[in-house]
Amino acid sequence: VANRIGEGPQVSKEVGLENAKLKNVLAKCPNSKDWNLQIFQYENPVGKPLPKHSFTAFMLHHISFITKDVQKLYDEFSKEGVEFVSKPVIMPWGGKIVMGKDPDRNLIEFIEASDEGVKL
C-alpha cells in the first residue's frame, strides 16, 4: 500500500478539472508488478457533502483499464464517437493515460504502462 498526492498540470489535464489535487491510496496484489487498486479523494476542487445516510448512493468516479497502446485506442474510439476528457497524456513515470466517457457518461480511464509497469 502506498499513499500519494496527485497534482499539477498533467493531473488536471487528465481529469479535466483546473488545479486538481488528489489524495491516492494504492494497493498492490502479491506477485504483481502493477498497482491493482486505486482509491482517491479530491482535495481540490472541494466536493459537496453527501446527505446523512447516503450509503445507498452510487458513487463510482471512474474505472481503469490497462491497454498496450493508448494512442491507438484513443484514435479508434474517437472515430467511433467516444467522448474524451483530453488527448492522451504522458505521465512523469513514462506511461500514457487518457480518460473517456461511456454512453452513460461514466468516466473510463485507459492506462498504457511504462517498462516499469503502472505507477499511479
C-alpha positions as CSV (number, residue, x, y, z in Angstrom):
1,V,0.0,0.0,0.0
2,A,1.2,3.5,-0.8
3,N,-0.1,7.0,-0.2
4,R,0.5,9.7,-2.7
5,I,-0.7,13.2,-3.7
6,G,-1.5,13.8,-7.4
7,E,-1.5,17.4,-8.6
8,G,-0.1,19.6,-11.3
9,P,-0.9,20.3,-15.0
10,Q,-0.8,16.6,-16.1
11,V,-3.3,15.5,-13.4
12,S,-5.6,18.5,-14.1
13,K,-5.5,17.7,-17.9
14,E,-6.2,14.0,-17.3
15,V,-9.3,14.6,-15.1
16,G,-10.5,17.7,-16.9
17,L,-10.5,19.9,-13.8
18,E,-8.4,23.0,-13.2
19,N,-6.0,22.9,-10.3
20,A,-7.0,19.3,-9.4
21,K,-5.3,17.8,-6.4
22,L,-6.0,14.2,-5.4
23,K,-5.0,12.0,-2.4
24,N,-4.3,8.4,-3.5
25,V,-4.2,5.2,-1.7
26,L,-2.7,2.5,-3.9
27,A,-2.9,-1.2,-3.2
28,K,-0.9,-3.9,-4.9
29,C,-1.7,-7.6,-5.1
30,P,1.2,-10.0,-4.2
31,N,3.3,-11.1,-7.2
32,S,2.2,-8.2,-9.4
33,K,4.4,-5.5,-10.8
34,D,1.5,-3.2,-11.3
35,W,-0.9,-1.4,-8.9
36,N,-4.2,-3.2,-8.8
37,L,-6.5,-0.9,-6.8
38,Q,-6.6,2.9,-6.5
39,I,-8.8,4.8,-4.1
40,F,-8.7,8.5,-4.1
41,Q,-10.3,11.7,-2.8
42,Y,-10.3,15.1,-4.4
43,E,-8.7,17.8,-2.2
44,N,-9.4,20.4,-4.9
45,P,-11.9,21.1,-6.2
46,V,-13.7,20.5,-2.9
47,G,-16.9,18.4,-3.3
48,K,-20.2,18.9,-1.7
49,P,-21.1,16.9,1.5
50,L,-23.3,13.9,1.0
51,P,-26.6,13.8,2.8
52,K,-26.7,11.8,6.1
53,H,-27.3,8.1,5.5
54,S,-26.4,8.3,1.8
55,F,-24.7,4.8,1.9
56,T,-27.1,3.6,-0.9
57,A,-25.9,6.3,-3.3
58,F,-23.9,5.1,-6.3
59,M,-20.6,6.9,-6.2
60,L,-18.3,5.5,-8.8
61,H,-15.8,8.1,-10.1
62,H,-14.2,6.0,-12.8
63,I,-12.9,2.6,-13.7
64,S,-9.4,2.0,-15.2
65,F,-8.2,-0.5,-17.8
66,I,-4.6,-1.2,-18.8
67,T,-4.1,-1.3,-22.6
68,K,-0.9,-1.8,-24.7
69,D,-1.4,1.3,-26.9
70,V,-3.4,4.3,-25.5
71,Q,-2.9,6.4,-28.7
72,K,-4.3,3.6,-30.9
73,L,-7.2,3.1,-28.6
74,Y,-7.9,6.9,-28.5
75,D,-7.7,7.2,-32.3
76,E,-10.1,4.2,-32.9
77,F,-12.6,5.2,-30.2
78,S,-12.6,8.8,-31.3
79,K,-13.5,7.8,-34.8
80,E,-16.5,5.9,-33.3
81,G,-17.7,9.0,-31.4
82,V,-16.4,8.2,-27.9
83,E,-16.0,11.5,-26.0
84,F,-12.7,12.0,-24.2
85,V,-11.8,14.5,-21.4
86,S,-8.4,15.2,-23.2
87,K,-6.0,13.7,-25.6
88,P,-3.6,11.0,-24.2
89,V,-1.3,12.4,-21.6
90,I,2.3,11.2,-21.0
91,M,2.8,10.9,-17.2
92,P,6.1,11.7,-15.4
93,W,6.6,7.9,-14.8
94,G,6.6,7.3,-18.6
95,G,3.2,5.8,-19.1
96,K,0.3,7.3,-21.0
97,I,-3.2,7.9,-19.7
98,V,-6.5,9.0,-21.3
99,M,-9.9,9.5,-19.7
100,G,-13.0,8.9,-21.8
101,K,-16.8,8.6,-21.2
102,D,-19.1,5.7,-21.7
103,P,-22.6,6.1,-23.1
104,D,-24.0,6.9,-19.6
105,R,-21.2,9.5,-19.2
106,N,-19.3,7.4,-16.6
107,L,-15.5,8.1,-16.7
108,I,-13.3,5.3,-18.0
109,E,-9.5,5.6,-17.8
110,F,-7.2,3.8,-20.1
111,I,-3.6,3.3,-19.0
112,E,-0.5,2.3,-21.0
113,A,2.2,1.1,-18.7
114,S,5.8,2.1,-18.9
115,D,8.6,-0.5,-18.9
116,E,8.5,-0.5,-15.1
117,G,4.7,-1.1,-15.0
118,V,1.9,1.2,-13.9
119,K,2.8,3.9,-11.3
120,L,-0.2,6.0,-10.4
